[in-house]
Amino acid sequence: MSTDTLLAWASKPASRRMMSMVGLPTPQPLARGEGPCIAEPLAERRVVLGGDDVLGPLISGLGAEVVTESEEPPSALVFDARGVGSAEGLRALYDFFHPRIRGMARCGRVVVVGCPAAAAANAGSAAASEALLGFVKSLSKEIGRKGSTANLLTVSPGAESGIAGPLRFLLSPRSAFVTGQALAVSTSTANPHGAQPLAGKTALVTGAARGIGEATARRLAEEGARVIVLDIPPEAEALTALAEELDGVSLPLDITDPTAAADIAAAASGRLDVLVHNAGITRDKTLAKMDEQRWDLTIDVNLTSVIAVTETLIEKGAISEGGRIVLVSSIAGIAGNAGQTNYAASKSGVAGLTRYLGCQLAERDIAVNAVAPGFIETRLTHAIPFTIREVGRRFSNLNQGGLPVDVAEAITFLSSPGAGGLHGNVLRVCGGNLLGA
Ligand code: NAD
């Protein structure tokens, strides 16, 4: 639950006008997805498509009306820039977006599709591929005050079928708090996108008694997964209540326990389709004042146990083929933060682990990716002093903090069959937070 008073005021037209007049920030309430995913998330929406038009059928398949021009404000602008092979060719971006961006609806979506610079055939093409990121990041800052997002999807040659799932996520309301980011599709994948994509799958979420973990368990269950919820034994009561509500299984267990991997494998009857490493702690102090227990515990819970549990489950063959592993990093691990040398080191470590495992396990058809949340409204952030909390919220493109469900949506997407082409991505779910941007 958010305690963001400015956002609450800005939700009412009268107070919003007043806030504008006195120069207060007026964050746009975000349109979010509700309930389980549906086969056509863009039904009754209009998407203007530019550049190569090969994505037209894919976007129509999401229920959208795909047009090249629109008199009504479109919900999304999609530009396929894979044909842009030189610096001069970037002019096509200007020609497409300049006349249309002002007319895009509130909480709109911009998606630019490109090739990875590493796959470029010459210098101009490499520069043009990389230029797309600067373009998207800047545009996301310009349109964020209207609650709109802009993201880049790069697709390796031969991985074209892997684009459907990420495109669906980035164009839908499920990605409300993801902006200014790039996702790399590196392998092809099948993309069944009917209702309940996780039906018949078993998913385990660590740190699930509250906050982001609880929201994730709820979303995974909503998409059909049988969910095992894990948290420390003192949280057993909340955990059991959640497991009962979700018709899942409660596993009160400290993730640092040497038997954790074996206990998880047993609870999953030896076969886990989705593993979400969400449990995490902070033990903040500047390095000079930090005792060794704070350092050791933070690294142990946030990183060492994640490596140990994952490696053991892989060795045991307990992660099924087509499995998904989602880790939770943090923008503190990307930007660093005074008083958080231990936490930021652990979360950078998680990002490194994600890239390594993403690469290693791709050939076994297991997709490993991470989310890096920014300022999310949880018990953790509500405890921060008011001024710092306000900075955390407002210093972002969307001018507000995210909700646990925003991170849960990204994790649910990365857990889905449609994310099978993504390997080693660290996706910031931060509303375009300026920290480390
Ligand atoms: P939270 O404190 O509300 O929840 C974390 C959960 O992990 C708790 O239920 C806790 O009991 C559990 N946990 C802690 N140690 C454990 C252990 N040893 N074994 C098993 N469970 C354990 O935190 P949150 O805000 O929901 O954060 C969830 C994750 O997101 C964490 O990894 C955190 O670092 C990361 N994150 C959060 C934010 C934010 O703004 N809230 C920002 C960036 C990253």
Boltz pocket constraint, residues with backbone or C-beta under 6 A from the ligand:
constraints:
  - pocket:
      binder: B
      contacts: [[A, 206], [A, 207], [A, 208], [A, 209], [A, 210], [A, 211], [A, 212], [A, 213], [A, 230], [A, 231], [A, 232], [A, 235], [A, 253], [A, 254], [A, 255], [A, 256], [A, 277], [A, 278], [A, 279], [A, 280], [A, 281], [A, 301], [A, 328], [A, 329], [A, 330], [A, 331], [A, 332], [A, 372], [A, 373], [A, 374], [A, 375], [A, 376], [A, 377], [A, 378], [A, 379], [A, 380], [A, 381]]
      max_distance: 6.0
